[in-house]
Amino acid sequence: MKLEIISDTHGKHEFLTLKGADVLVHCGDFSHGSREEIISFLEWLSEQEHEHKILIAGNHDRWLGEMAEMEELKEEFRNFVFRSYGVIYLHDDSVLIDDINFYGSPYSVTFYSWSFMESEEELAKRYKNIPDNTQVLLTHTPVRNILDKTSKGEYVGSKALGHRISELEHLQLHCCGHIHESYGVMDVEGVTYVNASIENWYGKEKESIVVTL
């Protein structure tokens, strides 16, 4: 299975040149928060030729953050996105595609007053729900000390996420975004880590990252 991974497009999706794969993955921050931006992104995503499209939210996707506070509304939105756009929207849940178990969560470590943010203690409780058989994990936040270094030299990923990943014996790939300066790929202890943050504050936008499982 070939996956094409993007994240943190922040409304610039129409300028992307995608490479093509079986599955297109977006790890959040596809907007600056408005409903109109989110619908525009979903329309664009639905037009891509990938057989499967998987999406999680990020801290800037505020309209989805407000919706997530109501469980019934969250479920309704998930169904609407799949029915109307053919997109799989994951919010702390799983999907099985061609015998590969995907799990997605939009949450990050708290800073400022963005959406989908919690303390490390709260995240530790949340990440316990990641199934043991997960093979591909999508989160908006990176793991602490892996593709999470800011321009100020600070490492701001989640320790709780790293701990849970260390327990996932079947995990092959972790996809994230959030920290734009740490775009790239790393292999650590048998797991491939991808930070696919596309928006570049310092120059030309970056490319999607393609991984084959």
CYANA upper distance limits for C-alpha pairs under 8 A (distance plus 0.5 A):
  1 MET  CA     22 ASP  CA      6.83
  1 MET  CA     23 VAL  CA      8.31
  1 MET  CA    212 THR  CA      6.19
  1 MET  CA    213 LEU  CA      5.87
  2 LYS  CA     21 ALA  CA      5.68
  2 LYS  CA     22 ASP  CA      5.78
  2 LYS  CA     23 VAL  CA      7.01
  2 LYS  CA    210 VAL  CA      7.44
  2 LYS  CA    211 VAL  CA      6.32
  2 LYS  CA    212 THR  CA      4.83
  2 LYS  CA    213 LEU  CA      6.87
  3 LEU  CA     21 ALA  CA      5.99
  3 LEU  CA     22 ASP  CA      6.48
  3 LEU  CA     23 VAL  CA      5.30
  3 LEU  CA     24 LEU  CA      6.43
  3 LEU  CA     25 VAL  CA      7.52
  3 LEU  CA    210 VAL  CA      6.05
  3 LEU  CA    211 VAL  CA      5.76
  3 LEU  CA    212 THR  CA      6.67
  3 LEU  CA    213 LEU  CA      8.39
  4 GLU  CA     19 LYS  CA      7.95
  4 GLU  CA     20 GLY  CA      7.29
  4 GLU  CA     21 ALA  CA      6.18
  4 GLU  CA     22 ASP  CA      8.25
  4 GLU  CA     23 VAL  CA      6.70
  4 GLU  CA     24 LEU  CA      5.38
  4 GLU  CA     25 VAL  CA      6.61
  4 GLU  CA    208 SER  CA      6.91
  4 GLU  CA    209 ILE  CA      6.20
  4 GLU  CA    210 VAL  CA      4.92
  4 GLU  CA    211 VAL  CA      7.07
  5 ILE  CA     24 LEU  CA      6.55
  5 ILE  CA     25 VAL  CA      5.28
  5 ILE  CA     26 HIS  CA      6.54
  5 ILE  CA     27 CYS  CA      8.24
  5 ILE  CA    175 CYS  CA      7.93
  5 ILE  CA    196 ALA  CA      6.64
  5 ILE  CA    208 SER  CA      6.14
  5 ILE  CA    209 ILE  CA      5.64
  5 ILE  CA    210 VAL  CA      6.64
  5 ILE  CA    211 VAL  CA      8.37
  6 ILE  CA     24 LEU  CA      8.34
  6 ILE  CA     25 VAL  CA      6.67
  6 ILE  CA     26 HIS  CA      5.40
  6 ILE  CA     27 CYS  CA      7.00
  6 ILE  CA    177 GLY  CA      8.45
  6 ILE  CA    196 ALA  CA      5.41
  6 ILE  CA    197 SER  CA      6.90
  6 ILE  CA    198 ILE  CA      6.96
  6 ILE  CA    207 GLU  CA      8.47
  6 ILE  CA    208 SER  CA      5.72
  6 ILE  CA    209 ILE  CA      7.25
  7 SER  CA     26 HIS  CA      5.58
  7 SER  CA     27 CYS  CA      5.22
  7 SER  CA     28 GLY  CA      6.06
  7 SER  CA     29 ASP  CA      7.10
  7 SER  CA     30 PHE  CA      7.50
  7 SER  CA    176 CYS  CA      7.65
  7 SER  CA    177 GLY  CA      5.84
  7 SER  CA    178 HIS  CA      8.15
  7 SER  CA    195 ASN  CA      8.31
  7 SER  CA    196 ALA  CA      5.69
  7 SER  CA    197 SER  CA      5.11
  7 SER  CA    198 ILE  CA      6.35
  8 ASP  CA     27 CYS  CA      7.74
  8 ASP  CA     28 GLY  CA      6.43
  8 ASP  CA     29 ASP  CA      5.03
  8 ASP  CA     30 PHE  CA      6.06
  8 ASP  CA     31 SER  CA      8.48
  8 ASP  CA    177 GLY  CA      6.81
  8 ASP  CA    178 HIS  CA      7.05
  8 ASP  CA    180 HIS  CA      8.09
  8 ASP  CA    196 ALA  CA      8.18
  8 ASP  CA    197 SER  CA      5.42
  8 ASP  CA    198 ILE  CA      6.13
  8 ASP  CA    199 GLU  CA      6.50
  9 THR  CA     13 HIS  CA      6.26
  9 THR  CA     29 ASP  CA      6.93
  9 THR  CA     30 PHE  CA      5.47
  9 THR  CA     31 SER  CA      7.64
  9 THR  CA    197 SER  CA      7.64
  9 THR  CA    198 ILE  CA      6.01
  9 THR  CA    199 GLU  CA      5.99
 10 HIS  CA     29 ASP  CA      6.22
 10 HIS  CA     30 PHE  CA      5.08
 10 HIS  CA     31 SER  CA      4.85
 10 HIS  CA     32 HIS  CA      6.37
 10 HIS  CA    199 GLU  CA      7.55
 11 GLY  CA     30 PHE  CA      6.32
 11 GLY  CA     31 SER  CA      5.41
 11 GLY  CA     32 HIS  CA      7.48
 11 GLY  CA     37 GLU  CA      7.11
 11 GLY  CA     41 PHE  CA      7.70
 12 LYS  CA     16 LEU  CA      7.77
 12 LYS  CA    199 GLU  CA      8.36
 13 HIS  CA     30 PHE  CA      8.15
 13 HIS  CA     41 PHE  CA      7.48
 13 HIS  CA     44 TRP  CA      8.09
 14 GLU  CA     44 TRP  CA      7.73
 16 LEU  CA    207 GLU  CA      8.27
 17 THR  CA    207 GLU  CA      8.28
 18 LEU  CA    207 GLU  CA      8.44
 18 LEU  CA    208 SER  CA      7.19
 19 LYS  CA    208 SER  CA      8.06
 19 LYS  CA    210 VAL  CA      8.48
 20 GLY  CA     49 GLU  CA      7.89
 20 GLY  CA     50 HIS  CA      6.99
 21 ALA  CA     50 HIS  CA      6.41
 21 ALA  CA    210 VAL  CA      8.12
 22 ASP  CA     50 HIS  CA      5.89
 22 ASP  CA     51 GLU  CA      6.01
 22 ASP  CA     52 HIS  CA      6.96
 23 VAL  CA     50 HIS  CA      6.15
 23 VAL  CA     51 GLU  CA      6.64
 23 VAL  CA     52 HIS  CA      5.22
 23 VAL  CA     53 LYS  CA      6.18
 23 VAL  CA     54 ILE  CA      7.89
 24 LEU  CA     50 HIS  CA      6.59
 24 LEU  CA     52 HIS  CA      6.79
 24 LEU  CA     53 LYS  CA      5.21
 24 LEU  CA     54 ILE  CA      6.73
 25 VAL  CA     53 LYS  CA      6.45
 25 VAL  CA     54 ILE  CA      5.38
 25 VAL  CA     55 LEU  CA      6.51
 26 HIS  CA     30 PHE  CA      8.40
 26 HIS  CA     54 ILE  CA      6.89
 26 HIS  CA     55 LEU  CA      5.46
 26 HIS  CA     56 ILE  CA      6.97
 27 CYS  CA     55 LEU  CA      6.79
 27 CYS  CA     56 ILE  CA      5.86
 27 CYS  CA     57 ALA  CA      7.18
 27 CYS  CA     58 GLY  CA      7.64
 27 CYS  CA    106 PRO  CA      8.31
 27 CYS  CA    138 LEU  CA      6.86
 27 CYS  CA    139 THR  CA      6.77
 27 CYS  CA    140 HIS  CA      5.89
 27 CYS  CA    175 CYS  CA      7.43
 27 CYS  CA    176 CYS  CA      6.00
 27 CYS  CA    177 GLY  CA      6.51
 27 CYS  CA    196 ALA  CA      8.34
 28 GLY  CA     55 LEU  CA      7.50
 28 GLY  CA     56 ILE  CA      5.71
 28 GLY  CA     57 ALA  CA      4.62
 28 GLY  CA     58 GLY  CA      4.58
 28 GLY  CA     59 ASN  CA      8.13
 28 GLY  CA     61 ASP  CA      8.03
 28 GLY  CA    106 PRO  CA      7.47
 28 GLY  CA    140 HIS  CA      6.26
 28 GLY  CA    177 GLY  CA      7.66
 28 GLY  CA    178 HIS  CA      8.27
 29 ASP  CA     57 ALA  CA      6.63
 29 ASP  CA     58 GLY  CA      5.02
 29 ASP  CA     59 ASN  CA      6.96
 29 ASP  CA     60 HIS  CA      5.84
 29 ASP  CA     61 ASP  CA      6.20
 29 ASP  CA    178 HIS  CA      8.07
 30 PHE  CA     38 ILE  CA      7.68
 30 PHE  CA     41 PHE  CA      7.48
 30 PHE  CA     57 ALA  CA      8.09
 30 PHE  CA     58 GLY  CA      8.17
 30 PHE  CA     60 HIS  CA      8.41
 30 PHE  CA     61 ASP  CA      7.49
 31 SER  CA     37 GLU  CA      6.19
 31 SER  CA     38 ILE  CA      6.53
 31 SER  CA     41 PHE  CA      8.20
 31 SER  CA     60 HIS  CA      7.02
 31 SER  CA     61 ASP  CA      6.23
 32 HIS  CA     37 GLU  CA      7.81
 32 HIS  CA     60 HIS  CA      5.88
 32 HIS  CA     61 ASP  CA      6.61
 32 HIS  CA     62 ARG  CA      8.09
 33 GLY  CA     37 GLU  CA      7.66
 33 GLY  CA     38 ILE  CA      7.94
 33 GLY  CA     60 HIS  CA      5.91
 33 GLY  CA     61 ASP  CA      4.79
 33 GLY  CA     62 ARG  CA      4.93
 33 GLY  CA     63 TRP  CA      6.11
 33 GLY  CA     64 LEU  CA      8.48
 34 SER  CA     38 ILE  CA      6.94
 34 SER  CA     61 ASP  CA      7.83
 34 SER  CA     62 ARG  CA      7.44
 34 SER  CA     63 TRP  CA      6.40
 35 ARG  CA     39 ILE  CA      6.73
 35 ARG  CA     63 TRP  CA      6.41
 36 GLU  CA     40 SER  CA      6.65
 37 GLU  CA     41 PHE  CA      6.67
 38 ILE  CA     42 LEU  CA      6.73
 38 ILE  CA     61 ASP  CA      8.29
 39 ILE  CA     43 GLU  CA      6.68
 40 SER  CA     44 TRP  CA      6.84
 41 PHE  CA     45 LEU  CA      6.54
 42 LEU  CA     46 SER  CA      6.56
 42 LEU  CA     81 VAL  CA      8.33
 42 LEU  CA     85 TYR  CA      7.11
 42 LEU  CA     87 VAL  CA      8.34
 43 GLU  CA     47 GLU  CA      7.18
 43 GLU  CA     85 TYR  CA      7.28
 44 TRP  CA     48 GLN  CA      7.49
 45 LEU  CA     53 LYS  CA      8.09
 45 LEU  CA     85 TYR  CA      8.22
 45 LEU  CA     87 VAL  CA      8.16
 46 SER  CA     85 TYR  CA      5.58
 46 SER  CA     86 GLY  CA      6.76
 46 SER  CA     87 VAL  CA      7.33
 52 HIS  CA     86 GLY  CA      8.45
 52 HIS  CA     87 VAL  CA      7.76
 52 HIS  CA     88 ILE  CA      8.29
 53 LYS  CA     86 GLY  CA      7.93
 53 LYS  CA     87 VAL  CA      5.67
 53 LYS  CA     88 ILE  CA      6.55
 54 ILE  CA     87 VAL  CA      6.51
 54 ILE  CA     88 ILE  CA      5.22
 54 ILE  CA     89 TYR  CA      6.51
 54 ILE  CA     90 LEU  CA      7.78
 55 LEU  CA     87 VAL  CA      7.57
 55 LEU  CA     88 ILE  CA      6.58
 55 LEU  CA     89 TYR  CA      5.36
 55 LEU  CA     90 LEU  CA      6.71
 56 ILE  CA     89 TYR  CA      6.37
 56 ILE  CA     90 LEU  CA      5.89
 56 ILE  CA     91 HIS  CA      6.98
 56 ILE  CA    104 GLY  CA      6.79
 56 ILE  CA    105 SER  CA      7.00
 56 ILE  CA    106 PRO  CA      6.19
 56 ILE  CA    138 LEU  CA      7.98
 56 ILE  CA    139 THR  CA      7.92
 56 ILE  CA    140 HIS  CA      8.00
 57 ALA  CA     61 ASP  CA      6.58
 57 ALA  CA     64 LEU  CA      7.71
 57 ALA  CA     91 HIS  CA      8.29
 57 ALA  CA    105 SER  CA      8.31
 57 ALA  CA    106 PRO  CA      5.52
 57 ALA  CA    140 HIS  CA      7.70
 58 GLY  CA    106 PRO  CA      5.82
 58 GLY  CA    107 TYR  CA      7.50
 58 GLY  CA    115 SER  CA      7.83
 58 GLY  CA    116 PHE  CA      7.31
 58 GLY  CA    140 HIS  CA      6.10
 58 GLY  CA    178 HIS  CA      8.04
 59 ASN  CA     65 GLY  CA      8.31
 59 ASN  CA    106 PRO  CA      8.04
 59 ASN  CA    107 TYR  CA      7.90
 59 ASN  CA    108 SER  CA      7.90
 59 ASN  CA    114 TRP  CA      5.86
 59 ASN  CA    115 SER  CA      5.02
 59 ASN  CA    116 PHE  CA      5.96
 59 ASN  CA    117 MET  CA      7.50
 59 ASN  CA    140 HIS  CA      8.44
 60 HIS  CA    114 TRP  CA      6.98
 60 HIS  CA    115 SER  CA      6.97
 61 ASP  CA     65 GLY  CA      6.98
 61 ASP  CA    115 SER  CA      7.50
 62 ARG  CA     66 GLU  CA      6.77
 62 ARG  CA    114 TRP  CA      7.88
 62 ARG  CA    115 SER  CA      6.12
 63 TRP  CA     67 MET  CA      6.96
 64 LEU  CA     68 ALA  CA      6.53
 65 GLY  CA     69 GLU  CA      7.44
 65 GLY  CA    115 SER  CA      5.73
 65 GLY  CA    116 PHE  CA      6.64
 66 GLU  CA     70 MET  CA      8.41
 66 GLU  CA    115 SER  CA      8.34
 67 MET  CA     73 LEU  CA      6.62
 67 MET  CA     74 LYS  CA      6.33
 68 ALA  CA     73 LEU  CA      7.67
 68 ALA  CA     74 LYS  CA      5.72
 69 GLU  CA     74 LYS  CA      8.23
 70 MET  CA     74 LYS  CA      6.65
 71 GLU  CA     75 GLU  CA      6.82
 72 GLU  CA     76 GLU  CA      6.74
 73 LEU  CA     77 PHE  CA      6.64
 74 LYS  CA     78 ARG  CA      6.78
 75 GLU  CA     79 ASN  CA      6.85
 76 GLU  CA     80 PHE  CA      6.63
 77 PHE  CA     81 VAL  CA      6.59
 78 ARG  CA     82 PHE  CA      6.97
 78 ARG  CA     88 ILE  CA      7.95
 78 ARG  CA     89 TYR  CA      6.15
 78 ARG  CA     90 LEU  CA      8.16
 79 ASN  CA     83 ARG  CA      6.49
 80 PHE  CA     84 SER  CA      6.26
 80 PHE  CA     85 TYR  CA      8.41
 81 VAL  CA     85 TYR  CA      5.93
 81 VAL  CA     86 GLY  CA      7.15
 81 VAL  CA     87 VAL  CA      6.31
 81 VAL  CA     88 ILE  CA      7.63
 81 VAL  CA     89 TYR  CA      7.45
 82 PHE  CA     86 GLY  CA      4.87
 82 PHE  CA     87 VAL  CA      5.20
 82 PHE  CA     88 ILE  CA      6.16
 82 PHE  CA     89 TYR  CA      7.85
 83 ARG  CA     87 VAL  CA      8.44
 90 LEU  CA     94 SER  CA      7.29
 90 LEU  CA    103 TYR  CA      7.70
 90 LEU  CA    104 GLY  CA      5.64
 90 LEU  CA    105 SER  CA      7.17
 91 HIS  CA    104 GLY  CA      6.43
 91 HIS  CA    105 SER  CA      5.64
 91 HIS  CA    106 PRO  CA      6.94
 92 ASP  CA    103 TYR  CA      7.52
 92 ASP  CA    104 GLY  CA      6.03
 92 ASP  CA    105 SER  CA      5.07
 92 ASP  CA    106 PRO  CA      8.00
 92 ASP  CA    129 ASN  CA      8.38
 92 ASP  CA    130 ILE  CA      8.20
 93 ASP  CA    103 TYR  CA      6.14
 93 ASP  CA    104 GLY  CA      6.44
 93 ASP  CA    105 SER  CA      7.73
 93 ASP  CA    130 ILE  CA      8.36
 94 SER  CA    101 ASN  CA      7.43
 94 SER  CA    102 PHE  CA      5.95
 94 SER  CA    103 TYR  CA      4.81
 94 SER  CA    104 GLY  CA      7.06
 95 VAL  CA    101 ASN  CA      6.58
 95 VAL  CA    102 PHE  CA      5.80
 95 VAL  CA    103 TYR  CA      7.06
 96 LEU  CA    100 ILE  CA      6.06
 96 LEU  CA    101 ASN  CA      5.20
 96 LEU  CA    102 PHE  CA      6.65
 97 ILE  CA    101 ASN  CA      7.14
 97 ILE  CA    102 PHE  CA      8.07
100 ILE  CA    135 GLN  CA      6.85
100 ILE  CA    136 VAL  CA      7.91
101 ASN  CA    133 ASN  CA      7.45
101 ASN  CA    134 THR  CA      5.65
101 ASN  CA    135 GLN  CA      5.78
101 ASN  CA    136 VAL  CA      6.77
102 PHE  CA    134 THR  CA      6.52
102 PHE  CA    135 GLN  CA      6.71
102 PHE  CA    136 VAL  CA      5.27
102 PHE  CA    137 LEU  CA      6.37
102 PHE  CA    138 LEU  CA      7.99
103 TYR  CA    130 ILE  CA      7.50
103 TYR  CA    131 PRO  CA      8.38
103 TYR  CA    134 THR  CA      6.94
103 TYR  CA    136 VAL  CA      6.99
103 TYR  CA    137 LEU  CA      5.56
103 TYR  CA    138 LEU  CA      6.58
104 GLY  CA    137 LEU  CA      6.50
104 GLY  CA    138 LEU  CA      5.01
104 GLY  CA    139 THR  CA      6.28
105 SER  CA    138 LEU  CA      6.84
105 SER  CA    139 THR  CA      5.46
105 SER  CA    140 HIS  CA      7.55
106 PRO  CA    116 PHE  CA      6.71
106 PRO  CA    139 THR  CA      6.05
106 PRO  CA    140 HIS  CA      5.71
106 PRO  CA    141 THR  CA      8.18
107 TYR  CA    116 PHE  CA      5.16
107 TYR  CA    117 MET  CA      5.90
107 TYR  CA    118 GLU  CA      7.49
107 TYR  CA    123 LEU  CA      8.19
107 TYR  CA    139 THR  CA      7.43
107 TYR  CA    140 HIS  CA      6.77
107 TYR  CA    141 THR  CA      7.23
108 SER  CA    116 PHE  CA      6.90
108 SER  CA    117 MET  CA      5.42
108 SER  CA    118 GLU  CA      6.88
108 SER  CA    123 LEU  CA      8.40
108 SER  CA    140 HIS  CA      6.95
108 SER  CA    141 THR  CA      5.44
108 SER  CA    157 GLY  CA      8.40
108 SER  CA    158 SER  CA      7.70
109 VAL  CA    117 MET  CA      6.04
109 VAL  CA    118 GLU  CA      5.87
109 VAL  CA    119 SER  CA      6.15
109 VAL  CA    120 GLU  CA      6.80
109 VAL  CA    123 LEU  CA      8.14
109 VAL  CA    141 THR  CA      7.91
109 VAL  CA    156 VAL  CA      8.36
109 VAL  CA    157 GLY  CA      7.68
109 VAL  CA    158 SER  CA      6.69
110 THR  CA    114 TRP  CA      8.49
110 THR  CA    117 MET  CA      5.21
110 THR  CA    118 GLU  CA      5.45
110 THR  CA    119 SER  CA      6.10
111 PHE  CA    117 MET  CA      7.90
113 SER  CA    117 MET  CA      8.50
118 GLU  CA    122 GLU  CA      6.31
118 GLU  CA    123 LEU  CA      6.64
119 SER  CA    123 LEU  CA      6.65
120 GLU  CA    124 ALA  CA      6.52
120 GLU  CA    158 SER  CA      7.40
120 GLU  CA    159 LYS  CA      7.60
120 GLU  CA    160 ALA  CA      6.43
121 GLU  CA    125 LYS  CA      7.18
121 GLU  CA    160 ALA  CA      8.06
122 GLU  CA    126 ARG  CA      6.84
123 LEU  CA    127 TYR  CA      6.43
123 LEU  CA    160 ALA  CA      6.81
123 LEU  CA    161 LEU  CA      7.93
124 ALA  CA    128 LYS  CA      6.91
124 ALA  CA    160 ALA  CA      5.48
124 ALA  CA    161 LEU  CA      7.51
124 ALA  CA    164 ARG  CA      8.27
125 LYS  CA    129 ASN  CA      8.07
126 ARG  CA    130 ILE  CA      8.37
127 TYR  CA    160 ALA  CA      8.02
127 TYR  CA    161 LEU  CA      7.14
127 TYR  CA    164 ARG  CA      7.01
128 LYS  CA    164 ARG  CA      7.47
130 ILE  CA    134 THR  CA      7.69
132 ASP  CA    167 GLU  CA      8.23
132 ASP  CA    168 LEU  CA      6.02
132 ASP  CA    169 GLU  CA      7.77
132 ASP  CA    170 HIS  CA      7.87
133 ASN  CA    168 LEU  CA      7.63
133 ASN  CA    169 GLU  CA      8.08
133 ASN  CA    170 HIS  CA      6.29
133 ASN  CA    171 LEU  CA      7.97
134 THR  CA    168 LEU  CA      7.54
134 THR  CA    170 HIS  CA      6.75
134 THR  CA    171 LEU  CA      6.23
135 GLN  CA    170 HIS  CA      5.92
135 GLN  CA    171 LEU  CA      4.55
135 GLN  CA    172 GLN  CA      5.75
135 GLN  CA    173 LEU  CA      7.05
136 VAL  CA    171 LEU  CA      6.60
136 VAL  CA    172 GLN  CA      6.56
136 VAL  CA    173 LEU  CA      5.35
136 VAL  CA    174 HIS  CA      6.42
136 VAL  CA    175 CYS  CA      8.16
137 LEU  CA    171 LEU  CA      7.97
137 LEU  CA    173 LEU  CA      6.81
137 LEU  CA    174 HIS  CA      5.27
137 LEU  CA    175 CYS  CA      6.70
138 LEU  CA    174 HIS  CA      6.48
138 LEU  CA    175 CYS  CA      5.37
138 LEU  CA    176 CYS  CA      6.50
139 THR  CA    174 HIS  CA      8.21
139 THR  CA    175 CYS  CA      6.90
139 THR  CA    176 CYS  CA      5.63
139 THR  CA    177 GLY  CA      8.21
140 HIS  CA    175 CYS  CA      8.47
140 HIS  CA    176 CYS  CA      5.41
140 HIS  CA    177 GLY  CA      5.85
140 HIS  CA    178 HIS  CA      6.30
141 THR  CA    157 GLY  CA      6.59
141 THR  CA    158 SER  CA      7.35
141 THR  CA    176 CYS  CA      6.32
141 THR  CA    177 GLY  CA      6.69
141 THR  CA    178 HIS  CA      6.18
141 THR  CA    179 ILE  CA      8.24
142 PRO  CA    146 ILE  CA      7.23
142 PRO  CA    147 LEU  CA      6.97
142 PRO  CA    148 ASP  CA      6.28
142 PRO  CA    157 GLY  CA      5.36
142 PRO  CA    158 SER  CA      6.95
142 PRO  CA    175 CYS  CA      8.49
142 PRO  CA    176 CYS  CA      6.03
142 PRO  CA    177 GLY  CA      7.10
142 PRO  CA    178 HIS  CA      7.71
142 PRO  CA    179 ILE  CA      8.14
142 PRO  CA    195 ASN  CA      7.75
143 VAL  CA    147 LEU  CA      7.87
143 VAL  CA    148 ASP  CA      7.34
143 VAL  CA    157 GLY  CA      5.03
143 VAL  CA    158 SER  CA      5.32
143 VAL  CA    159 LYS  CA      6.79
143 VAL  CA    161 LEU  CA      6.37
143 VAL  CA    162 GLY  CA      5.71
144 ARG  CA    148 ASP  CA      6.85
144 ARG  CA    155 TYR  CA      6.78
144 ARG  CA    156 VAL  CA      6.55
144 ARG  CA    157 GLY  CA      4.30
144 ARG  CA    158 SER  CA      5.31
144 ARG  CA    159 LYS  CA      5.67
144 ARG  CA    161 LEU  CA      8.42
144 ARG  CA    162 GLY  CA      7.08
145 ASN  CA    149 LYS  CA      7.70
145 ASN  CA    155 TYR  CA      6.32
145 ASN  CA    156 VAL  CA      8.16
145 ASN  CA    157 GLY  CA      7.15
146 ILE  CA    157 GLY  CA      7.98
146 ILE  CA    186 MET  CA      8.20
146 ILE  CA    193 TYR  CA      8.18
147 LEU  CA    179 ILE  CA      8.21
147 LEU  CA    182 SER  CA      5.39
147 LEU  CA    183 TYR  CA      7.30
147 LEU  CA    184 GLY  CA      7.54
147 LEU  CA    185 VAL  CA      8.30
147 LEU  CA    186 MET  CA      8.24
147 LEU  CA    193 TYR  CA      8.39
147 LEU  CA    194 VAL  CA      8.21
147 LEU  CA    195 ASN  CA      6.78
148 ASP  CA    154 GLU  CA      8.50
148 ASP  CA    155 TYR  CA      5.90
148 ASP  CA    156 VAL  CA      6.23
148 ASP  CA    157 GLY  CA      5.82
148 ASP  CA    179 ILE  CA      6.33
148 ASP  CA    181 GLU  CA      8.45
148 ASP  CA    182 SER  CA      6.20
149 LYS  CA    153 GLY  CA      6.28
149 LYS  CA    154 GLU  CA      5.91
149 LYS  CA    155 TYR  CA      5.04
149 LYS  CA    156 VAL  CA      7.11
149 LYS  CA    179 ILE  CA      7.66
149 LYS  CA    181 GLU  CA      7.42
149 LYS  CA    182 SER  CA      6.36
150 THR  CA    154 GLU  CA      5.81
150 THR  CA    155 TYR  CA      6.99
150 THR  CA    156 VAL  CA      7.93
150 THR  CA    179 ILE  CA      7.01
150 THR  CA    180 HIS  CA      8.30
150 THR  CA    181 GLU  CA      6.34
150 THR  CA    182 SER  CA      7.51
151 SER  CA    181 GLU  CA      6.80
158 SER  CA    162 GLY  CA      6.99
159 LYS  CA    163 HIS  CA      6.78
160 ALA  CA    164 ARG  CA      6.86
161 LEU  CA    165 ILE  CA      6.64
162 GLY  CA    166 SER  CA      6.79
163 HIS  CA    167 GLU  CA      7.42
164 ARG  CA    168 LEU  CA      7.26
165 ILE  CA    171 LEU  CA      8.06
171 LEU  CA    191 VAL  CA      7.06
172 GLN  CA    190 GLY  CA      7.52
172 GLN  CA    191 VAL  CA      5.42
172 GLN  CA    192 THR  CA      6.72
172 GLN  CA    213 LEU  CA      8.25
173 LEU  CA    191 VAL  CA      6.08
173 LEU  CA    192 THR  CA      5.29
173 LEU  CA    193 TYR  CA      6.47
173 LEU  CA    194 VAL  CA      8.20
174 HIS  CA    191 VAL  CA      7.72
174 HIS  CA    192 THR  CA      6.77
174 HIS  CA    193 TYR  CA      5.37
174 HIS  CA    194 VAL  CA      6.72
175 CYS  CA    193 TYR  CA      6.60
175 CYS  CA    194 VAL  CA      5.33
175 CYS  CA    195 ASN  CA      6.62
175 CYS  CA    196 ALA  CA      7.88
176 CYS  CA    193 TYR  CA      8.47
176 CYS  CA    194 VAL  CA      6.65
176 CYS  CA    195 ASN  CA      5.38
176 CYS  CA    196 ALA  CA      6.92
176 CYS  CA    197 SER  CA      8.30
177 GLY  CA    183 TYR  CA      8.04
177 GLY  CA    194 VAL  CA      8.44
177 GLY  CA    195 ASN  CA      5.31
177 GLY  CA    196 ALA  CA      5.88
177 GLY  CA    197 SER  CA      5.27
178 HIS  CA    195 ASN  CA      8.48
178 HIS  CA    197 SER  CA      7.06
179 ILE  CA    183 TYR  CA      7.95
179 ILE  CA    195 ASN  CA      8.33
179 ILE  CA    197 SER  CA      7.44
180 HIS  CA    197 SER  CA      5.62
180 HIS  CA    198 ILE  CA      7.74
180 HIS  CA    199 GLU  CA      7.27
180 HIS  CA    200 ASN  CA      7.20
180 HIS  CA    201 TRP  CA      8.42
181 GLU  CA    200 ASN  CA      8.25
182 SER  CA    195 ASN  CA      7.12
182 SER  CA    197 SER  CA      8.30
183 TYR  CA    194 VAL  CA      8.06
183 TYR  CA    195 ASN  CA      5.33
183 TYR  CA    196 ALA  CA      6.00
183 TYR  CA    197 SER  CA      6.08
183 TYR  CA    198 ILE  CA      8.21
184 GLY  CA    194 VAL  CA      6.39
184 GLY  CA    195 ASN  CA      5.82
184 GLY  CA    196 ALA  CA      7.02
185 VAL  CA    192 THR  CA      7.58
185 VAL  CA    193 TYR  CA      6.10
185 VAL  CA    194 VAL  CA      5.10
185 VAL  CA    195 ASN  CA      6.99
186 MET  CA    192 THR  CA      6.35
186 MET  CA    193 TYR  CA      5.59
186 MET  CA    194 VAL  CA      7.14
187 ASP  CA    191 VAL  CA      6.14
187 ASP  CA    192 THR  CA      4.95
187 ASP  CA    193 TYR  CA      6.52
188 VAL  CA    192 THR  CA      6.96
188 VAL  CA    193 TYR  CA      7.90
194 VAL  CA    209 ILE  CA      8.26
196 ALA  CA    208 SER  CA      7.04
196 ALA  CA    209 ILE  CA      6.86
197 SER  CA    206 LYS  CA      8.09
198 ILE  CA    205 GLU  CA      6.32
198 ILE  CA    206 LYS  CA      5.34
198 ILE  CA    207 GLU  CA      6.90
198 ILE  CA    208 SER  CA      7.61
199 GLU  CA    205 GLU  CA      5.78
199 GLU  CA    206 LYS  CA      7.10
200 ASN  CA    204 LYS  CA      6.74
200 ASN  CA    205 GLU  CA      5.48
200 ASN  CA    206 LYS  CA      7.09
